[in-house]
Amino acid sequence: MITGELKGKVDRLWLEFWQGGISNPLTVIEQITFLMFARMLDINESRDEKRASRSAKYTFKRRFTDEQQHLRWSNFCHEGDPDKLMALVRDGVFKHFREHTSDIRFGDYMKDARLAIEKPSLLTKAVEMVSALPLEAGDAKGDLYEYLLSKLNTAGINGQFRTPRHIIRLMVELTDPEASDVIADPSVGTAGFLVGALEYLLEKYTDEDAVVEEVQEDELGSFVQRTYTGNRLSAEDREHIETRMLHGFDFDSTMLRIAAMNLYMHGARDPDIHYQDSLAQSFADRYPQQEKDAFNLILANPPFTGQLDEDTINPAILRMVKTKKTELLFVAQILRMLKTGGRSATVVPQGVLFGSSKAHQKLRELLIEDNQLDGVINLPSGVFKPYAGVATAILLFTKGGETDHVWFYDVKDDGFSLDDKRAPLYKDDAGRPLKFAGDLPKVLEAYRQRDKSIANTEENDHTKTCFWVSREELAANKYDLSVSSYQKVVHKQEQYDPPSEIITRLLGLESEIAAELKALEKML
């Protein structure tokens, strides 16, 4: 979680840009991201150098040649002459951005990279402030991205809400990616899901004795930062993960640039990120091998509550579900993009679960009758605050086959307060906030241990937080997928004293009051 102090640093940096004449919030975010990227290249290079010196097993591709050492952040951030700093960053660092990525798809988003800061004094201040940001520690850069994006005037328009990192982690762990998977996000945003999948795979394929531990400091003292090297990944697996596994599509060019840099900084050296509306016919025309039967796993939080013109939508999607609602169209398109047997975890507004329109019912019928709907996880309504209070759920499904029973879980506590502050509710022994707490670990355990054999027995208790519902019951209820339609609420019977006992106690109380009054009269 980003602290108040860190928010203050970002706010001051933001204000410097505005006072320096850069008022377009997209440009501000883009320029700050470029500077963060420059610093992260240096940080990652230094980390890899240290790891390589400690372990002969650890190898990496250098980001800076011997002749490019002056372009590393640590070597130019203390330049005292603003004009020299401007020339170095504009003509050297940004040129390095373009050349360093020219041979990979990521280069498509860097070939036009330029320094939009024209005042040397502003660049000097910006470099100083970015140097003060804690980009080395854990998820700090991800939290910074989230906070920067929250300052966009466009945040929340067309249902584009950032997915909280703990929800991303839950969805990634529920789907359990493999090193051989091909993974996509059709509304990639800042690539949170793809980064989450990448981090999960590195941890999954790292032996305990191959974890690199480094001591870090924060306001609460020292702690151990664990880095997963993925030592059990073969050279072929690593090449696949870094260059062919991760795919993302979006129609916001600024988000794509940030997504590409985010993935690159996390080790995906050639991420496949495209400027493309996943619902449009142009997607099918330009990327026919990716828009249908292409992926083993799709992780997504598509835009909510959007409305599209029917003539802009791919007719193949409309044949599955005839609607203008983006939340329905995206689920249908995700089914098309998956290979048979491919799986997905997708966030949807709860209206998808119980909406009464023909399109809503048709989509739910499609998920259940023609595919395998593995689970419905109901989330608290405050998960997306402060962007929105919309109630959401996670759909877990596999393309193909059919559904005989659906597993439901009702999450009440995601580990954070459900108001606009979204403060962490749980801390470790040192007082640091726990980022994966509340019901979420319980959801994972319950999903992994779910046993369909109990679905038709008394053990399938609908009064509990998780239970099974049969396809027959779902079909009889117009394929309604809302937890409340099947969860039984047990009303605890209150015990009341018999009237005779109440009267007796009242009479006794009356006698006590009369005695007290007599005592007071004597005193007076």
PLY file of the C-alpha trace (Angstrom):
ply
format ascii 1.0
element vertex 524
property float x
property float y
property float z
element edge 523
property int vertex1
property int vertex2
end_header
0.00 0.00 0.00
1.21 3.49 -0.82
1.79 5.63 2.30
0.74 9.21 2.91
4.37 10.30 2.71
4.82 8.62 -0.65
1.58 10.13 -1.94
2.96 13.52 -0.91
6.11 12.93 -2.97
4.08 11.96 -6.03
1.77 14.96 -5.54
4.75 17.32 -5.38
6.23 15.77 -8.51
2.88 16.12 -10.27
2.67 19.78 -9.21
6.17 20.46 -10.54
5.09 19.28 -13.98
2.02 21.48 -13.92
4.00 24.48 -12.80
6.57 23.65 -15.49
3.95 24.01 -18.21
2.95 20.37 -18.75
-0.75 20.28 -17.93
-1.99 17.26 -19.91
-2.28 14.50 -17.28
-1.53 11.78 -19.84
1.72 13.52 -20.76
2.62 13.95 -17.09
2.13 10.24 -16.40
4.00 9.25 -19.54
7.01 11.43 -18.71
7.12 10.28 -15.08
6.89 6.69 -16.31
9.82 7.24 -18.68
11.93 8.52 -15.80
10.85 5.65 -13.55
11.71 3.26 -16.38
15.18 4.78 -16.73
15.79 4.34 -13.02
14.35 0.81 -12.95
16.69 -0.26 -15.77
19.61 0.79 -13.58
18.13 -0.82 -10.43
17.52 -4.12 -12.21
20.98 -4.05 -13.75
22.55 -3.55 -10.31
20.45 -6.35 -8.78
21.38 -8.75 -11.55
25.06 -7.87 -11.18
24.89 -8.63 -7.45
23.02 -11.92 -7.97
25.44 -13.01 -10.66
28.36 -12.32 -8.33
26.75 -14.47 -5.63
25.66 -17.41 -7.76
27.31 -18.86 -10.84
23.90 -20.26 -11.84
22.45 -16.80 -12.30
22.91 -15.27 -15.76
21.29 -12.24 -17.34
21.27 -10.10 -20.46
23.03 -6.78 -19.84
21.04 -3.60 -20.29
24.09 -1.32 -20.59
27.36 -1.94 -22.42
30.66 -0.66 -21.04
30.33 2.37 -23.33
26.82 3.11 -22.02
27.56 3.23 -18.31
27.12 7.02 -18.29
23.45 6.44 -19.26
22.68 4.61 -16.03
20.52 6.55 -13.60
22.99 6.23 -10.74
25.66 7.85 -12.93
23.71 10.86 -14.16
21.12 11.62 -11.46
23.57 13.82 -9.51
24.52 15.99 -12.50
24.54 19.53 -11.13
24.35 21.36 -14.45
20.70 21.39 -15.64
21.70 22.00 -19.26
24.12 19.06 -19.30
21.49 16.86 -17.66
18.94 17.90 -20.29
21.29 17.06 -23.15
22.25 13.71 -21.63
18.67 12.57 -20.97
17.18 13.92 -24.19
19.94 12.79 -26.57
21.43 9.85 -24.70
18.95 8.16 -22.35
15.97 8.34 -24.69
18.12 7.19 -27.60
19.12 4.23 -25.41
15.41 3.50 -24.80
14.81 3.27 -28.54
17.95 1.29 -29.39
17.76 -1.04 -26.39
14.30 -2.21 -27.49
14.53 -1.81 -31.28
14.82 -5.55 -31.97
11.72 -6.56 -30.00
7.97 -5.89 -30.20
8.25 -3.68 -27.15
10.22 -1.31 -29.37
7.00 -0.37 -31.18
6.03 1.60 -28.09
9.46 3.16 -27.60
10.38 4.18 -31.16
8.55 7.49 -30.71
9.63 8.00 -27.10
10.75 11.56 -26.54
11.45 13.88 -23.66
8.56 16.35 -23.48
10.18 18.31 -20.65
11.62 21.46 -22.18
12.82 23.29 -19.08
16.16 22.03 -17.67
15.12 23.18 -14.20
11.97 21.02 -14.33
13.98 17.98 -15.47
16.43 18.48 -12.61
13.60 18.59 -10.07
11.88 15.60 -11.66
15.06 13.52 -11.57
15.61 14.44 -7.91
12.05 13.47 -6.98
12.07 10.18 -8.94
15.38 9.37 -7.19
13.55 9.71 -3.87
10.79 7.24 -4.79
11.22 3.74 -3.24
11.28 1.82 -6.51
13.57 -0.86 -5.08
11.15 -2.17 -2.45
8.68 -4.92 -3.33
5.49 -3.76 -5.00
6.25 -0.06 -4.58
6.46 0.64 -8.29
3.14 -1.09 -8.87
1.54 0.95 -6.10
3.05 4.09 -7.61
1.58 3.23 -10.98
-1.81 2.79 -9.36
-1.60 6.12 -7.60
-0.39 7.92 -10.71
-3.23 6.44 -12.72
-5.75 7.44 -10.07
-4.88 11.06 -10.82
-6.07 10.79 -14.41
-9.26 12.69 -15.12
-10.34 9.72 -17.24
-10.09 7.19 -14.40
-13.35 5.30 -14.14
-14.79 6.47 -17.47
-16.42 3.67 -19.49
-16.05 1.34 -16.54
-12.24 1.23 -16.69
-11.30 0.49 -13.08
-7.86 -0.63 -11.93
-7.81 -4.11 -10.48
-6.48 -4.24 -6.90
-3.26 -6.21 -6.69
-4.57 -8.66 -4.10
-7.52 -9.53 -6.38
-5.06 -10.07 -9.23
-3.06 -12.41 -7.01
-6.19 -14.34 -6.06
-7.23 -14.82 -9.69
-3.73 -15.84 -10.79
-3.38 -18.40 -8.01
-6.87 -19.79 -8.66
-5.96 -20.49 -12.29
-2.44 -21.78 -11.45
-0.51 -20.86 -14.65
1.98 -23.34 -16.09
5.28 -22.54 -17.80
3.88 -23.82 -21.10
0.72 -21.67 -21.06
-0.01 -18.86 -23.50
-1.70 -16.11 -21.50
-3.71 -13.07 -22.59
-5.64 -10.09 -21.27
-8.06 -8.57 -23.83
-8.29 -5.27 -21.89
-4.73 -5.16 -20.61
-4.59 -1.66 -19.07
-1.30 -1.45 -17.21
-0.73 -5.23 -17.53
-1.37 -6.05 -13.87
-2.66 -9.56 -14.64
0.22 -10.42 -16.96
2.77 -9.16 -14.43
0.98 -11.17 -11.73
1.18 -14.32 -13.86
4.88 -13.73 -14.55
5.69 -13.26 -10.86
3.65 -16.33 -9.92
5.53 -18.51 -12.41
8.92 -17.38 -11.14
7.89 -18.24 -7.58
6.30 -21.55 -8.61
9.45 -22.73 -10.38
11.99 -21.62 -7.77
13.50 -24.06 -5.26
13.68 -22.79 -1.70
17.48 -22.85 -1.68
17.52 -20.77 -4.89
15.56 -17.84 -3.42
17.71 -14.71 -3.23
17.16 -12.93 0.11
18.17 -9.31 0.61
17.77 -7.21 3.75
15.76 -4.02 3.15
14.82 -1.16 5.45
11.56 0.69 5.92
10.04 2.89 8.61
9.41 -0.20 10.78
12.97 -1.46 10.56
14.65 -4.18 8.52
12.92 -6.96 6.62
13.94 -9.67 4.18
13.07 -9.15 0.51
12.71 -12.51 -1.27
13.41 -12.71 -5.00
12.46 -15.81 -6.96
14.95 -16.79 -9.65
12.90 -19.46 -11.41
15.86 -21.84 -11.30
13.72 -24.87 -12.26
12.69 -23.26 -15.54
14.48 -24.73 -18.54
16.11 -22.44 -21.08
13.19 -23.17 -23.43
10.63 -22.36 -20.72
12.35 -19.09 -19.86
12.54 -18.09 -23.51
8.82 -18.87 -23.88
7.86 -16.86 -20.80
9.95 -13.83 -21.76
9.00 -13.67 -25.44
5.92 -15.73 -26.37
3.74 -16.30 -23.32
2.21 -12.90 -22.54
-0.25 -11.07 -24.81
-2.29 -7.95 -24.19
-4.71 -5.78 -26.15
-6.11 -2.33 -25.41
-7.24 0.78 -27.27
-5.60 3.29 -24.91
-2.15 4.01 -26.33
-0.79 5.57 -23.14
-1.84 2.56 -21.09
-0.18 0.30 -23.66
3.12 2.13 -23.36
2.96 1.88 -19.57
1.91 -1.79 -19.82
4.83 -2.59 -22.11
7.33 -0.85 -19.80
5.79 -2.52 -16.75
6.16 -5.98 -18.29
9.66 -5.25 -19.52
10.76 -4.13 -16.07
9.42 -7.39 -14.63
11.46 -9.53 -16.99
9.27 -9.97 -20.09
11.83 -8.68 -22.57
9.54 -8.99 -25.62
5.89 -8.69 -24.49
3.23 -8.95 -27.20
1.16 -5.83 -26.54
-1.12 -4.43 -29.25
-3.17 -1.30 -29.82
-6.44 -3.00 -30.57
-10.09 -3.07 -29.50
-10.71 -6.74 -28.70
-14.41 -6.44 -29.56
-13.98 -4.88 -33.00
-14.03 -6.57 -36.38
-10.58 -5.06 -36.99
-9.20 -7.40 -34.29
-10.31 -10.41 -36.33
-8.95 -8.84 -39.51
-5.52 -7.89 -38.12
-4.89 -10.74 -35.67
-6.86 -13.77 -36.88
-4.54 -16.19 -35.07
-5.07 -14.46 -31.73
-8.71 -13.45 -31.67
-10.01 -17.03 -31.75
-8.87 -20.40 -30.30
-5.49 -18.96 -29.31
-4.87 -18.98 -25.55
-4.63 -21.47 -22.68
-5.40 -18.85 -20.03
-7.12 -15.46 -20.04
-7.10 -13.21 -16.98
-9.26 -10.13 -17.32
-11.17 -7.31 -15.72
-12.97 -5.92 -18.78
-14.62 -2.48 -18.84
-17.97 -2.34 -17.06
-21.15 -0.51 -18.03
-19.92 0.53 -21.48
-22.22 0.70 -24.49
-20.95 0.15 -28.04
-22.46 0.84 -31.45
-23.54 -2.46 -32.90
-21.87 -1.78 -36.26
-18.45 -1.57 -34.57
-18.71 -4.99 -32.90
-17.32 -8.17 -34.42
-20.41 -10.00 -35.85
-19.02 -13.32 -34.58
-19.40 -12.05 -31.00
-22.93 -10.79 -31.65
-23.91 -14.23 -32.90
-23.01 -15.54 -29.45
-24.74 -12.80 -27.47
-26.65 -9.96 -29.14
-26.07 -6.90 -26.97
-24.27 -3.57 -26.79
-23.09 -4.09 -23.20
-19.32 -4.43 -22.96
-19.38 -6.64 -19.84
-21.36 -9.29 -21.76
-19.48 -8.89 -25.04
-16.09 -9.33 -23.38
-17.06 -12.61 -21.70
-18.27 -13.93 -25.07
-15.05 -12.80 -26.77
-12.93 -14.38 -24.04
-14.67 -17.69 -24.80
-13.79 -17.22 -28.48
-10.15 -16.37 -27.71
-9.63 -19.46 -25.54
-8.51 -22.78 -26.94
-10.78 -25.71 -26.15
-9.79 -26.67 -22.61
-8.44 -23.18 -21.98
-9.47 -21.52 -18.73
-10.25 -18.02 -17.53
-10.73 -15.94 -14.40
-12.74 -12.86 -15.33
-14.14 -10.05 -13.18
-17.73 -9.10 -14.01
-20.25 -6.73 -12.41
-22.83 -8.70 -10.49
-25.51 -7.62 -12.93
-24.06 -10.21 -15.29
-24.98 -12.87 -12.72
-28.68 -12.07 -12.43
-29.63 -9.67 -15.25
-33.00 -10.55 -16.72
-32.48 -9.46 -20.34
-32.29 -12.07 -23.10
-28.60 -11.29 -23.59
-27.81 -11.81 -19.91
-29.64 -15.12 -19.79
-28.15 -16.27 -23.10
-24.59 -15.62 -21.93
-25.13 -17.51 -18.65
-26.74 -20.40 -20.54
-23.75 -20.44 -22.89
-21.31 -20.63 -19.98
-23.20 -23.49 -18.35
-24.57 -25.57 -21.23
-21.72 -25.29 -23.75
-18.76 -24.77 -21.42
-17.63 -25.65 -17.92
-18.40 -22.95 -15.39
-16.06 -23.95 -12.58
-16.88 -21.32 -9.98
-18.49 -18.02 -9.04
-16.74 -16.00 -6.35
-18.82 -13.15 -4.98
-16.73 -10.09 -4.00
-17.65 -7.29 -1.55
-19.10 -4.16 -3.15
-16.23 -1.93 -1.99
-13.42 -3.78 -3.77
-13.09 -1.13 -6.50
-13.37 1.92 -4.28
-12.51 4.77 -4.57
-13.12 4.36 -8.33
-16.58 2.84 -7.89
-18.75 0.98 -5.45
-20.02 -1.49 -8.05
-20.52 -5.02 -6.74
-18.48 -7.58 -8.65
-17.75 -11.29 -8.91
-15.08 -13.54 -10.41
-16.17 -16.10 -12.99
-13.94 -19.16 -13.33
-14.64 -21.14 -16.49
-13.14 -23.59 -18.97
-13.95 -23.54 -22.69
-15.80 -26.59 -23.96
-17.71 -29.42 -22.38
-20.66 -28.73 -20.13
-21.39 -27.94 -16.50
-22.98 -30.35 -14.05
-22.40 -28.34 -10.85
-21.10 -24.83 -10.11
-19.03 -24.01 -7.03
-19.95 -20.76 -5.20
-18.04 -18.76 -2.59
-19.28 -15.63 -0.83
-16.36 -13.36 0.13
-17.18 -10.92 2.92
-13.69 -9.68 3.78
-10.95 -9.04 1.21
-8.46 -7.82 3.82
-9.13 -4.10 3.37
-11.74 -1.65 4.60
-14.63 -1.28 2.19
-14.73 2.51 2.32
-12.89 4.93 0.00
-9.71 4.68 2.10
-9.32 0.91 1.50
-7.06 0.67 4.53
-5.46 -2.72 5.27
-7.22 -4.50 8.15
-4.49 -7.01 9.01
-0.82 -6.63 9.89
2.10 -8.94 10.53
3.98 -9.17 13.83
6.15 -6.17 12.86
3.13 -4.02 12.07
3.43 -4.15 8.27
0.14 -4.42 6.36
-0.72 -7.86 5.02
-1.54 -7.61 1.34
-3.29 -10.98 1.06
-5.53 -11.56 4.03
-9.14 -11.78 5.20
-11.15 -14.40 3.30
-8.80 -14.59 0.31
-6.46 -17.33 1.63
-9.59 -19.26 2.63
-10.98 -18.95 -0.90
-7.80 -20.42 -2.36
-7.74 -23.32 0.07
-11.43 -24.06 -0.41
-11.16 -23.95 -4.21
-8.15 -26.25 -4.28
-9.83 -28.71 -1.93
-13.33 -28.54 -3.38
-14.94 -31.95 -3.71
-17.76 -32.30 -6.22
-18.65 -35.75 -4.85
-20.42 -34.06 -1.91
-22.62 -31.94 -4.20
-25.63 -34.22 -3.80
-25.10 -35.04 -0.12
-25.92 -33.35 3.17
-22.32 -32.12 3.35
-23.19 -29.59 0.64
-24.40 -27.05 3.17
-25.90 -23.93 1.54
-25.75 -22.04 4.83
-21.94 -21.89 4.59
-19.75 -19.52 2.59
-19.09 -22.08 -0.17
-21.32 -24.74 -1.70
-22.32 -26.47 -4.96
-25.38 -25.81 -7.13
-26.54 -28.27 -9.79
-27.06 -27.37 -13.44
-30.72 -28.42 -13.15
-31.32 -25.96 -10.33
-29.51 -23.21 -12.21
-31.48 -23.84 -15.40
-34.77 -23.80 -13.49
-33.80 -20.38 -12.16
-32.99 -18.85 -15.60
-29.30 -19.61 -15.00
-29.14 -17.05 -12.21
-25.59 -17.06 -10.78
-25.99 -14.74 -7.81
-24.87 -16.32 -4.55
-27.87 -14.93 -2.67
-30.26 -16.93 -4.85
-28.93 -20.21 -3.43
-27.32 -19.39 -0.10
-29.57 -20.13 2.86
-29.56 -17.72 5.77
-29.98 -19.28 9.21
-31.93 -17.03 11.55
-30.83 -17.57 15.12
-33.80 -18.01 17.41
-33.68 -15.62 20.33
-34.52 -16.95 23.79
-36.91 -14.83 25.85
-37.85 -15.19 29.51
-41.43 -16.29 30.24
-43.80 -13.39 31.05
-44.25 -14.66 34.63
-40.51 -14.27 35.32
-40.49 -10.75 33.83
-43.46 -9.73 36.03
-41.77 -11.18 39.11
-38.57 -9.21 38.41
-40.54 -6.01 37.84
-42.38 -6.45 41.14
-39.09 -7.02 42.88
-37.67 -3.89 41.26
-40.74 -1.93 42.39
-40.14 -3.03 46.01
-36.47 -1.98 45.80
-37.42 1.47 44.43
-40.03 1.95 47.21
-37.42 1.08 49.87
-34.94 3.55 48.35
-37.56 6.31 48.38
-38.35 5.70 52.07
-34.66 5.88 52.90
-34.37 9.22 51.10
-37.41 10.61 52.96
-35.81 9.78 56.34
-32.58 11.51 55.28
-34.46 14.64 54.29
0 1
1 2
2 3
3 4
4 5
5 6
6 7
7 8
8 9
9 10
10 11
11 12
12 13
13 14
14 15
15 16
16 17
17 18
18 19
19 20
20 21
21 22
22 23
23 24
24 25
25 26
26 27
27 28
28 29
29 30
30 31
31 32
32 33
33 34
34 35
35 36
36 37
37 38
38 39
39 40
40 41
41 42
42 43
43 44
44 45
45 46
46 47
47 48
48 49
49 50
50 51
51 52
52 53
53 54
54 55
55 56
56 57
57 58
58 59
59 60
60 61
61 62
62 63
63 64
64 65
65 66
66 67
67 68
68 69
69 70
70 71
71 72
72 73
73 74
74 75
75 76
76 77
77 78
78 79
79 80
80 81
81 82
82 83
83 84
84 85
85 86
86 87
87 88
88 89
89 90
90 91
91 92
92 93
93 94
94 95
95 96
96 97
97 98
98 99
99 100
100 101
101 102
102 103
103 104
104 105
105 106
106 107
107 108
108 109
109 110
110 111
111 112
112 113
113 114
114 115
115 116
116 117
117 118
118 119
119 120
120 121
121 122
122 123
123 124
124 125
125 126
126 127
127 128
128 129
129 130
130 131
131 132
132 133
133 134
134 135
135 136
136 137
137 138
138 139
139 140
140 141
141 142
142 143
143 144
144 145
145 146
146 147
147 148
148 149
149 150
150 151
151 152
152 153
153 154
154 155
155 156
156 157
157 158
158 159
159 160
160 161
161 162
162 163
163 164
164 165
165 166
166 167
167 168
168 169
169 170
170 171
171 172
172 173
173 174
174 175
175 176
176 177
177 178
178 179
179 180
180 181
181 182
182 183
183 184
184 185
185 186
186 187
187 188
188 189
189 190
190 191
191 192
192 193
193 194
194 195
195 196
196 197
197 198
198 199
199 200
200 201
201 202
202 203
203 204
204 205
205 206
206 207
207 208
208 209
209 210
210 211
211 212
212 213
213 214
214 215
215 216
216 217
217 218
218 219
219 220
220 221
221 222
222 223
223 224
224 225
225 226
226 227
227 228
228 229
229 230
230 231
231 232
232 233
233 234
234 235
235 236
236 237
237 238
238 239
239 240
240 241
241 242
242 243
243 244
244 245
245 246
246 247
247 248
248 249
249 250
250 251
251 252
252 253
253 254
254 255
255 256
256 257
257 258
258 259
259 260
260 261
261 262
262 263
263 264
264 265
265 266
266 267
267 268
268 269
269 270
270 271
271 272
272 273
273 274
274 275
275 276
276 277
277 278
278 279
279 280
280 281
281 282
282 283
283 284
284 285
285 286
286 287
287 288
288 289
289 290
290 291
291 292
292 293
293 294
294 295
295 296
296 297
297 298
298 299
299 300
300 301
301 302
302 303
303 304
304 305
305 306
306 307
307 308
308 309
309 310
310 311
311 312
312 313
313 314
314 315
315 316
316 317
317 318
318 319
319 320
320 321
321 322
322 323
323 324
324 325
325 326
326 327
327 328
328 329
329 330
330 331
331 332
332 333
333 334
334 335
335 336
336 337
337 338
338 339
339 340
340 341
341 342
342 343
343 344
344 345
345 346
346 347
347 348
348 349
349 350
350 351
351 352
352 353
353 354
354 355
355 356
356 357
357 358
358 359
359 360
360 361
361 362
362 363
363 364
364 365
365 366
366 367
367 368
368 369
369 370
370 371
371 372
372 373
373 374
374 375
375 376
376 377
377 378
378 379
379 380
380 381
381 382
382 383
383 384
384 385
385 386
386 387
387 388
388 389
389 390
390 391
391 392
392 393
393 394
394 395
395 396
396 397
397 398
398 399
399 400
400 401
401 402
402 403
403 404
404 405
405 406
406 407
407 408
408 409
409 410
410 411
411 412
412 413
413 414
414 415
415 416
416 417
417 418
418 419
419 420
420 421
421 422
422 423
423 424
424 425
425 426
426 427
427 428
428 429
429 430
430 431
431 432
432 433
433 434
434 435
435 436
436 437
437 438
438 439
439 440
440 441
441 442
442 443
443 444
444 445
445 446
446 447
447 448
448 449
449 450
450 451
451 452
452 453
453 454
454 455
455 456
456 457
457 458
458 459
459 460
460 461
461 462
462 463
463 464
464 465
465 466
466 467
467 468
468 469
469 470
470 471
471 472
472 473
473 474
474 475
475 476
476 477
477 478
478 479
479 480
480 481
481 482
482 483
483 484
484 485
485 486
486 487
487 488
488 489
489 490
490 491
491 492
492 493
493 494
494 495
495 496
496 497
497 498
498 499
499 500
500 501
501 502
502 503
503 504
504 505
505 506
506 507
507 508
508 509
509 510
510 511
511 512
512 513
513 514
514 515
515 516
516 517
517 518
518 519
519 520
520 521
521 522
522 523
